[in-house]
Amino acid sequence: MLTKFRNKFNFYGLAVCVESDSSEIQLKLEKDFSHFKVNLEKEDPFLKIYIHNLRAPLNKIPNVKPVFDRKYSTTFDEGSVRYNNYRGKALTIMNYEQEEVEIYSEDLNLLHELTYLIILSRIGKRMDLERLHRVHAMAFRLGRVDSIFMMNMGGGKSTLLSHLLNYKEVELISDDIPIIGKDGRVRPFPLRLGAYPEIIKEIINPNENIYKMVRQEYGTKKLISVEGIVNKIASDNPNEIQIFFQGKRIKGPKCRIYRANIFQKVYYLIFNMVIGFGLPMIFEYFWETGIRDFFRKTKIAIYRVIAMFKVILVSEFYIFETGENPEYNGKFLYEFLKEK
């Protein structure tokens, strides 16, 4: 039997149960997904994860040819079970039929990152099949307007959101992956914030709610649990007006907002939602082999394209050229939306 530490989360009806032998990892996961935490006794889990803070048992990997060989891991399949060897630092064993994952590593930071991304990868795929689609963006509510701001990784989404959260009437929808329903309307998905605590003027219990994730690809990132922000979480009721913004950096202190044309709308929605470049996930836990999963992925692609056209029908769409003064960018966007 694995251990004593357990957590359970519910993401739009998908329950995830995590068991481990590390209280530290469970505490970080509680901060990552605090909005989604539920009582252990409720619904049967869609996904079960068992975390072992132990040396990776590489002898469990079957003697078969690798399916994928990527930058940080090599993947092996045997039937419905997938083995991911992270260069000896970690081993994950995923049973797709039972939706169960075992994760082994002596590195607590790696265990935390893998668990976080595996959860988002598996629930993301199931949510796609239920016509709830993730978009790589940040989103917030101000008055009667729901705003979704898309931008390339490192472009300034988190910085902009950090400044906007200093306006207490701004409500959080999501820092990183808002959800788009089959009606084209945004729905809240408030994970921990990758926002900047040094910019946000008021944080509740900062010693508890500010923490770090050490990532293989991008290094250390400061995070804020949604329990630490004074702003409300937006309710799951679409607002009267929905606006999509595509951010672009420009030189100089000024910024401007102008309407996007149809080609820009389609291009940026394909990039950020239909394909989903930059979404927090791991390819190996989304992409399965075999004809059955080929049809699943085809269905997901069709659903995402339909949702994209629904978004275009129900949303205003602007290009937001952000200048080199982040605080001014936030004020400019806030004042633009207040006039709506």
N, C-alpha and C positions, 0 to 999 in steps of 0.2 A: 504494500500500500504506500502511495506516495506520501503525503504529508498532512500537515495541519493547516496550511494557509490556502484559503479559497476566496474567489470573487465570482460574481455573476453580473453580467451586463445584458441589457436588452436594447437592440437597435431596430426600431420599427418592426417589432414582433420577432426578431431573430435573437434568441438567447445564446449567450456565449459563457461557458463556465471555464474558469482558469484555476488549476490547482498547482501548487508549487511547494518547494522546501525553502523558499526565501521570502521573508516578510518584507524585505527591501523592495523586491520587484513588485510584489502585490500592492505596496503602498504607492509606487510610481504608476502602476496601472489604474489604481483608484483615482489618481490625479488626472491621468490621461483621459479617462472615460467617466468622470464623476457624474455627469448629467445622465448617464445611462445605467448607473448602478441599481440593481434590484435585489430583493431578498432571495436567498438561496433556495427556499422551499418552492418557489413558483415554477413556471413552465419548464418542460423538458428542453435541454439545450439543443440548439442547431449545431453548435461547434463546441468540442471539448479540447482543451489544451492542458498538457501536463508538462511542467517546467522542472528540469533537474539541474541543479547547480553542481554538476559533476563533469569529469573529463568525458569528452565525446567518445562513445563506444564504436569506433570505426569498424570493428569486426562485424557489426550488424549489417554493413552494406553488402548486398549480394554481388556475386561475381558476374556482372553483366556490363555491357557497353554503356557509357554515359549517354543520356538523352540530350543534355545541355552542358556546356562548359563555359561559364560566364566569369566575369571579373573576380567575384568573391566566392563562387561556389561551383561545385560540379554536381549534377543531378543524375540519379539512377532510378529507373522504374522496374518494379517487379509486380505484375498484376495491377491491382488498384492501390498499391503502396508506393510512395515516392520518398526517396532518400536524398537529402541535400547535405553535402559535405562542404563546410565552410573552411577549406584548407586546413582541416584538423582542429580549428578553434571551436567549432560547434557542429552538431549534427541534428538535423530535424528529420523526423519520420512521420509522414502524412498518409493516413488511410482515407482515401477519398470516398469510399463507400460508406464508411462509418462517421466521416467528418471528425476525425480525431487526430491530434498532432502531439508528438512527443518532441521536446526540445532539450538538448543536452549541451552544456558549456560550463567551463569554470569562470568565464567572463560574465559578470553580472550586467555590465553595460550592453554586451552583445545579446544576452538573453532578453533584456528589456526591449531593445530595438526590434529583434526578430518577432517577439510576441506581439508587439504593437502593430507591425506591418502585416503579419499573418492574419490577425483579426480583421484588419481593414481589407485585405485581399479577398478573404473568403466571404465575408458578409457583403462586400461590394459586388461580387459576382452574383450572389443570390438576389441582392436587391435589384440588380440590373434585370434579372428574369422576372421580378415583380414590378418592373417598370418604374423603379426609383433609381435615378442615375446621378452619379457624382460628377461635379464639374470642378476643375482646378481653378479655384477662385477664392476670394474672401467675400462675405456677404453680411449685410447689416440692415436694420430697419430704422427709418427716421420718419416719424409722423405717419403719413399714409403711403409712403414709398418704401418698397423693398429694392435694395440695390445689390447687384452682383458685380464685383470688380475682378476682371481677369487680367493677368499679366504673366509674363514668363518668370520662371524661378529666378530669384535674386533681383527682381525688378522693382520691388518696393511695396508689395501688398501688405506685409506685416507692419512696416513702418507707417504706412497710411492708416491702417486700422488702429495702430497704437495712438495716433493723434486723434482719430475720430472718437475713440473710447473716452477721451477727456470731456466729451459732451455727454452729460448723463442721460439725455433723452435718446441717445443712440442705443438701440437694442442689438445684441449679437445674434446673427444667424449661423455663421460659421467662419472660423479663421482660415480654413484651408480647403474644405470640401463640402460646400452646400449641396443639397439634394434637389434634383429637378424631377417632379412627378410627371405622369403621363399627360397631364393637362398643360404642361409647360411652365407650371408655377413652382417657385422656390419653396423649399421646406427646410426647417432648421436641422443642423447637424453639428452641435457645439462641442467639439473636442477641445483638448487643452490648447492654449494659445501659443503660437510661436512669436507673439508680439514682443515688444521691447519694454521690460519693466522700468527701465530708466526714463522712458518717455511718458508712461502712464502715471498721472499725478497721484492717484489713490489706489492702493492695492490692499485688500483685506488680508491680515495675517501673512505678511510677505515671507516670513521665515518658514512657514508651512507650505504656502501656495506657489512659491517660486522654486523651481528645481531644474535639473539638467538632463538632457539625453545626449549620450555620446554616440554619434553615427559613424558607420564605416566610411561612407562616401563623403560626407559633408562636415565631419568634425563635431565639436560640442555646440549644442544649441540650448540657450536658456528658454524655459517654458513657464507658462503661468496656468495653473488650474482655473477653470471657469468659476470655481468657488472663490477665487481671489479677486474677481472684478466686481465693481459696484453696479455696472450696467445690467439691465435685465436680459434674460434670454428671450428672444422673440417667440411668440406663441405659434402653434402649428396651424395658422389660419392665413392664407394668402392675402396680401394687402391689395388696396385698390389700384395702385400703380406699381409696375415692375420695370426696373431699368437695368439693362446690362451695359457695363462699361468695359472697353478694352484699353488698358493702360499702355502708354508709350512714353519713354523718357526723352526729354529734349534738353538742350543746353540753356542756361540762363535761369533766373529766379522765377519767371512768369510761367503760367500754365494756361491751357485753354481746353474747352469742351465743345465738340461739334458732332453733328449727327453722322452715323456710319451709313454707308451705302449697302445694298443687298449683298454684294460680293464680300465685303468686309464682315458682315454678319455671319454669312455661311462659313467663311474661312476660319474665323476665330472660334466659332462654336464647334466646328469639326476638330480643330486643334485641341481645345480645352475640354470638350465634353464627349464628342463621338469617339475620338481616339483617346483623349484624356492624358496628354503629355503632362508629366509633372505630378500626377496623382500619387499620393503615398501608398505604395503597394509593392509587392515583390512578384515579378513575372512568373516565377516557378509555382506560386500558389494560386495563380489565376488560370494559367494556361495548361490544360491537361491534354493528353494525347488521345487518339481514338475517334471513331466516326461519331459516336454519341456526343462527345464534347464539341466536335466540329459543328454539329447542328445547334448546340447550345450557344456557341459563340456567334453563329450566323443570326440566331434569334436576337441575341443581345445587340448586335450591330444594327439590325432593322429597327428594334425598339429605340435605340439611341438616335437614329436618324429621324424617326417620327417625332420624338421629343424635341429634337432640334427645330423642326419646322413649327411645332406648337409654340416653342419659345419665341420664335420670330413673329408669330401671329399675335401673341399677347404682350409683348414687351417693346418698350422704347429701347433704342440702342445708340450708344454714343462712343466716340473715341475721346479718351481723356489724356491729353499730353501733359505729363507731370514735369515740373521744373526741378531745379536743384535745391529748393527750399522745402523740405518735407512738411514742416509745420504749416507753411502757406498752402501747400497742396491740400492738406486736410481741411483747412478753413475754407478754401475755395470750393471744394466739393460739398462741404456742409452747407454753405450759403446757397449754392446752386440747388440743392435738394430742398432746402427750407422754402424756396419759392414755388415748389411744385404743389 
